[in-house]
Amino acid sequence: YLGYWVDGSPKMDYKRTYQPLERLTADGWARLEG
């Protein structure tokens, strides 16, 4: 668990390199592509 991630925050950009990258949606966990 990497904790929260603020999109656009330079200090948190390192979290983009961890795979698979997922986010919690109203329907559950969804994988972010790209």
mmCIF file of the N, C-alpha and C atoms, coordinates in Angstrom:
data_MODEL
# 
_entry.id   MODEL 
# 
loop_
_atom_site.group_PDB 
_atom_site.id 
_atom_site.type_symbol 
_atom_site.label_atom_id 
_atom_site.label_alt_id 
_atom_site.label_comp_id 
_atom_site.label_asym_id 
_atom_site.label_entity_id 
_atom_site.label_seq_id 
_atom_site.pdbx_PDB_ins_code 
_atom_site.Cartn_x 
_atom_site.Cartn_y 
_atom_site.Cartn_z 
_atom_site.occupancy 
_atom_site.B_iso_or_equiv 
_atom_site.pdbx_formal_charge 
_atom_site.auth_seq_id 
_atom_site.auth_comp_id 
_atom_site.auth_asym_id 
_atom_site.auth_atom_id 
_atom_site.pdbx_PDB_model_num 
ATOM 1   N N  . TYR A 1 1  ? 0.845   -1.177 0.000   1.00 0.00 ? 1  TYR A N  1 
ATOM 2   C CA . TYR A 1 1  ? 0.000   0.000  0.000   1.00 0.00 ? 1  TYR A CA 1 
ATOM 3   C C  . TYR A 1 1  ? 0.884   1.231  0.000   1.00 0.00 ? 1  TYR A C  1 
ATOM 4   N N  . LEU A 1 2  ? 0.707   2.096  -0.991  1.00 0.00 ? 2  LEU A N  1 
ATOM 5   C CA . LEU A 1 2  ? 1.535   3.292  -1.130  1.00 0.00 ? 2  LEU A CA 1 
ATOM 6   C C  . LEU A 1 2  ? 0.881   4.542  -0.567  1.00 0.00 ? 2  LEU A C  1 
ATOM 7   N N  . GLY A 1 3  ? -0.294  4.392  0.027   1.00 0.00 ? 3  GLY A N  1 
ATOM 8   C CA . GLY A 1 3  ? -0.978  5.558  0.557   1.00 0.00 ? 3  GLY A CA 1 
ATOM 9   C C  . GLY A 1 3  ? -1.669  6.340  -0.543  1.00 0.00 ? 3  GLY A C  1 
ATOM 10  N N  . TYR A 1 4  ? -1.999  7.556  -0.241  1.00 0.00 ? 4  TYR A N  1 
ATOM 11  C CA . TYR A 1 4  ? -2.721  8.368  -1.223  1.00 0.00 ? 4  TYR A CA 1 
ATOM 12  C C  . TYR A 1 4  ? -1.771  8.929  -2.267  1.00 0.00 ? 4  TYR A C  1 
ATOM 13  N N  . TRP A 1 5  ? -2.352  9.429  -3.338  1.00 0.00 ? 5  TRP A N  1 
ATOM 14  C CA . TRP A 1 5  ? -1.584  10.001 -4.435  1.00 0.00 ? 5  TRP A CA 1 
ATOM 15  C C  . TRP A 1 5  ? -2.308  11.234 -4.928  1.00 0.00 ? 5  TRP A C  1 
ATOM 16  N N  . VAL A 1 6  ? -1.621  12.364 -4.991  1.00 0.00 ? 6  VAL A N  1 
ATOM 17  C CA . VAL A 1 6  ? -2.194  13.600 -5.499  1.00 0.00 ? 6  VAL A CA 1 
ATOM 18  C C  . VAL A 1 6  ? -1.678  13.784 -6.921  1.00 0.00 ? 6  VAL A C  1 
ATOM 19  N N  . ASP A 1 7  ? -2.576  13.634 -7.893  1.00 0.00 ? 7  ASP A N  1 
ATOM 20  C CA . ASP A 1 7  ? -2.204  13.775 -9.299  1.00 0.00 ? 7  ASP A CA 1 
ATOM 21  C C  . ASP A 1 7  ? -1.676  15.183 -9.555  1.00 0.00 ? 7  ASP A C  1 
ATOM 22  N N  . GLY A 1 8  ? -0.544  15.277 -10.225 1.00 0.00 ? 8  GLY A N  1 
ATOM 23  C CA . GLY A 1 8  ? 0.062   16.563 -10.528 1.00 0.00 ? 8  GLY A CA 1 
ATOM 24  C C  . GLY A 1 8  ? 1.070   17.033 -9.492  1.00 0.00 ? 8  GLY A C  1 
ATOM 25  N N  . SER A 1 9  ? 1.216   16.296 -8.397  1.00 0.00 ? 9  SER A N  1 
ATOM 26  C CA . SER A 1 9  ? 2.180   16.667 -7.367  1.00 0.00 ? 9  SER A CA 1 
ATOM 27  C C  . SER A 1 9  ? 3.551   16.095 -7.721  1.00 0.00 ? 9  SER A C  1 
ATOM 28  N N  . PRO A 1 10 ? 4.544   16.947 -7.971  1.00 0.00 ? 10 PRO A N  1 
ATOM 29  C CA . PRO A 1 10 ? 5.876   16.452 -8.318  1.00 0.00 ? 10 PRO A CA 1 
ATOM 30  C C  . PRO A 1 10 ? 6.463   15.516 -7.262  1.00 0.00 ? 10 PRO A C  1 
ATOM 31  N N  . LYS A 1 11 ? 6.170   15.756 -5.992  1.00 0.00 ? 11 LYS A N  1 
ATOM 32  C CA . LYS A 1 11 ? 6.709   14.905 -4.929  1.00 0.00 ? 11 LYS A CA 1 
ATOM 33  C C  . LYS A 1 11 ? 6.113   13.501 -4.955  1.00 0.00 ? 11 LYS A C  1 
ATOM 34  N N  . MET A 1 12 ? 4.944   13.337 -5.561  1.00 0.00 ? 12 MET A N  1 
ATOM 35  C CA . MET A 1 12 ? 4.275   12.038 -5.569  1.00 0.00 ? 12 MET A CA 1 
ATOM 36  C C  . MET A 1 12 ? 4.368   11.329 -6.913  1.00 0.00 ? 12 MET A C  1 
ATOM 37  N N  . ASP A 1 13 ? 5.030   11.932 -7.890  1.00 0.00 ? 13 ASP A N  1 
ATOM 38  C CA . ASP A 1 13 ? 5.121   11.326 -9.221  1.00 0.00 ? 13 ASP A CA 1 
ATOM 39  C C  . ASP A 1 13 ? 5.830   9.974  -9.219  1.00 0.00 ? 13 ASP A C  1 
ATOM 40  N N  . TYR A 1 14 ? 6.687   9.717  -8.228  1.00 0.00 ? 14 TYR A N  1 
ATOM 41  C CA . TYR A 1 14 ? 7.392   8.432  -8.183  1.00 0.00 ? 14 TYR A CA 1 
ATOM 42  C C  . TYR A 1 14 ? 6.415   7.267  -8.066  1.00 0.00 ? 14 TYR A C  1 
ATOM 43  N N  . LYS A 1 15 ? 5.229   7.511  -7.547  1.00 0.00 ? 15 LYS A N  1 
ATOM 44  C CA . LYS A 1 15 ? 4.249   6.439  -7.365  1.00 0.00 ? 15 LYS A CA 1 
ATOM 45  C C  . LYS A 1 15 ? 3.709   5.918  -8.691  1.00 0.00 ? 15 LYS A C  1 
ATOM 46  N N  . ARG A 1 16 ? 3.870   6.697  -9.763  1.00 0.00 ? 16 ARG A N  1 
ATOM 47  C CA . ARG A 1 16 ? 3.407   6.256  -11.086 1.00 0.00 ? 16 ARG A CA 1 
ATOM 48  C C  . ARG A 1 16 ? 4.187   5.042  -11.582 1.00 0.00 ? 16 ARG A C  1 
ATOM 49  N N  . THR A 1 17 ? 5.399   4.851  -11.086 1.00 0.00 ? 17 THR A N  1 
ATOM 50  C CA . THR A 1 17 ? 6.240   3.758  -11.581 1.00 0.00 ? 17 THR A CA 1 
ATOM 51  C C  . THR A 1 17 ? 5.872   2.409  -10.982 1.00 0.00 ? 17 THR A C  1 
ATOM 52  N N  . TYR A 1 18 ? 5.098   2.398  -9.911  1.00 0.00 ? 18 TYR A N  1 
ATOM 53  C CA . TYR A 1 18 ? 4.671   1.133  -9.304  1.00 0.00 ? 18 TYR A CA 1 
ATOM 54  C C  . TYR A 1 18 ? 3.523   0.541  -10.109 1.00 0.00 ? 18 TYR A C  1 
ATOM 55  N N  . GLN A 1 19 ? 3.596   -0.754 -10.372 1.00 0.00 ? 19 GLN A N  1 
ATOM 56  C CA . GLN A 1 19 ? 2.577   -1.430 -11.181 1.00 0.00 ? 19 GLN A CA 1 
ATOM 57  C C  . GLN A 1 19 ? 2.023   -2.629 -10.444 1.00 0.00 ? 19 GLN A C  1 
ATOM 58  N N  . PRO A 1 20 ? 0.789   -3.006 -10.569 1.00 0.00 ? 20 PRO A N  1 
ATOM 59  C CA . PRO A 1 20 ? -0.234  -2.282 -11.323 1.00 0.00 ? 20 PRO A CA 1 
ATOM 60  C C  . PRO A 1 20 ? -0.710  -1.066 -10.534 1.00 0.00 ? 20 PRO A C  1 
ATOM 61  N N  . LEU A 1 21 ? -1.068  -0.021 -11.241 1.00 0.00 ? 21 LEU A N  1 
ATOM 62  C CA . LEU A 1 21 ? -1.568  1.201  -10.624 1.00 0.00 ? 21 LEU A CA 1 
ATOM 63  C C  . LEU A 1 21 ? -3.090  1.140  -10.629 1.00 0.00 ? 21 LEU A C  1 
ATOM 64  N N  . GLU A 1 22 ? -3.689  1.270  -9.461  1.00 0.00 ? 22 GLU A N  1 
ATOM 65  C CA . GLU A 1 22 ? -5.142  1.161  -9.331  1.00 0.00 ? 22 GLU A CA 1 
ATOM 66  C C  . GLU A 1 22 ? -5.687  2.334  -8.539  1.00 0.00 ? 22 GLU A C  1 
ATOM 67  N N  . ARG A 1 23 ? -6.982  2.590  -8.735  1.00 0.00 ? 23 ARG A N  1 
ATOM 68  C CA . ARG A 1 23 ? -7.663  3.603  -7.938  1.00 0.00 ? 23 ARG A CA 1 
ATOM 69  C C  . ARG A 1 23 ? -9.000  3.049  -7.482  1.00 0.00 ? 23 ARG A C  1 
ATOM 70  N N  . LEU A 1 24 ? -9.483  3.575  -6.384  1.00 0.00 ? 24 LEU A N  1 
ATOM 71  C CA . LEU A 1 24 ? -10.757 3.130  -5.839  1.00 0.00 ? 24 LEU A CA 1 
ATOM 72  C C  . LEU A 1 24 ? -11.867 3.979  -6.428  1.00 0.00 ? 24 LEU A C  1 
ATOM 73  N N  . THR A 1 25 ? -12.825 3.332  -7.076  1.00 0.00 ? 25 THR A N  1 
ATOM 74  C CA . THR A 1 25 ? -13.976 4.015  -7.659  1.00 0.00 ? 25 THR A CA 1 
ATOM 75  C C  . THR A 1 25 ? -15.232 3.588  -6.910  1.00 0.00 ? 25 THR A C  1 
ATOM 76  N N  . ALA A 1 26 ? -16.356 4.135  -7.290  1.00 0.00 ? 26 ALA A N  1 
ATOM 77  C CA . ALA A 1 26 ? -17.631 3.764  -6.669  1.00 0.00 ? 26 ALA A CA 1 
ATOM 78  C C  . ALA A 1 26 ? -17.950 2.295  -6.904  1.00 0.00 ? 26 ALA A C  1 
ATOM 79  N N  . ASP A 1 27 ? -17.416 1.718  -7.996  1.00 0.00 ? 27 ASP A N  1 
ATOM 80  C CA . ASP A 1 27 ? -17.655 0.312  -8.336  1.00 0.00 ? 27 ASP A CA 1 
ATOM 81  C C  . ASP A 1 27 ? -16.589 -0.625 -7.783  1.00 0.00 ? 27 ASP A C  1 
ATOM 82  N N  . GLY A 1 28 ? -15.600 -0.092 -7.089  1.00 0.00 ? 28 GLY A N  1 
ATOM 83  C CA . GLY A 1 28 ? -14.512 -0.907 -6.558  1.00 0.00 ? 28 GLY A CA 1 
ATOM 84  C C  . GLY A 1 28 ? -13.183 -0.483 -7.158  1.00 0.00 ? 28 GLY A C  1 
ATOM 85  N N  . TRP A 1 29 ? -12.177 -1.340 -7.011  1.00 0.00 ? 29 TRP A N  1 
ATOM 86  C CA . TRP A 1 29 ? -10.840 -1.019 -7.510  1.00 0.00 ? 29 TRP A CA 1 
ATOM 87  C C  . TRP A 1 29 ? -10.785 -1.168 -9.021  1.00 0.00 ? 29 TRP A C  1 
ATOM 88  N N  . ALA A 1 30 ? -10.170 -0.176 -9.690  1.00 0.00 ? 30 ALA A N  1 
ATOM 89  C CA . ALA A 1 30 ? -10.043 -0.185 -11.147 1.00 0.00 ? 30 ALA A CA 1 
ATOM 90  C C  . ALA A 1 30 ? -8.595  0.099  -11.516 1.00 0.00 ? 30 ALA A C  1 
ATOM 91  N N  . ARG A 1 31 ? -8.082  -0.651 -12.464 1.00 0.00 ? 31 ARG A N  1 
ATOM 92  C CA . ARG A 1 31 ? -6.708  -0.477 -12.919 1.00 0.00 ? 31 ARG A CA 1 
ATOM 93  C C  . ARG A 1 31 ? -6.605  0.754  -13.814 1.00 0.00 ? 31 ARG A C  1 
ATOM 94  N N  . LEU A 1 32 ? -5.565  1.566  -13.599 1.00 0.00 ? 32 LEU A N  1 
ATOM 95  C CA . LEU A 1 32 ? -5.309  2.728  -14.445 1.00 0.00 ? 32 LEU A CA 1 
ATOM 96  C C  . LEU A 1 32 ? -4.381  2.301  -15.567 1.00 0.00 ? 32 LEU A C  1 
ATOM 97  N N  . GLU A 1 33 ? -4.785  2.535  -16.776 1.00 0.00 ? 33 GLU A N  1 
ATOM 98  C CA . GLU A 1 33 ? -3.974  2.171  -17.942 1.00 0.00 ? 33 GLU A CA 1 
ATOM 99  C C  . GLU A 1 33 ? -3.182  3.382  -18.407 1.00 0.00 ? 33 GLU A C  1 
ATOM 100 N N  . GLY A 1 34 ? -1.980  3.099  -18.909 1.00 0.00 ? 34 GLY A N  1 
ATOM 101 C CA . GLY A 1 34 ? -1.227  4.164  -19.522 1.00 0.00 ? 34 GLY A CA 1 
ATOM 102 C C  . GLY A 1 34 ? -0.080  4.576  -18.746 1.00 0.00 ? 34 GLY A C  1 
# 
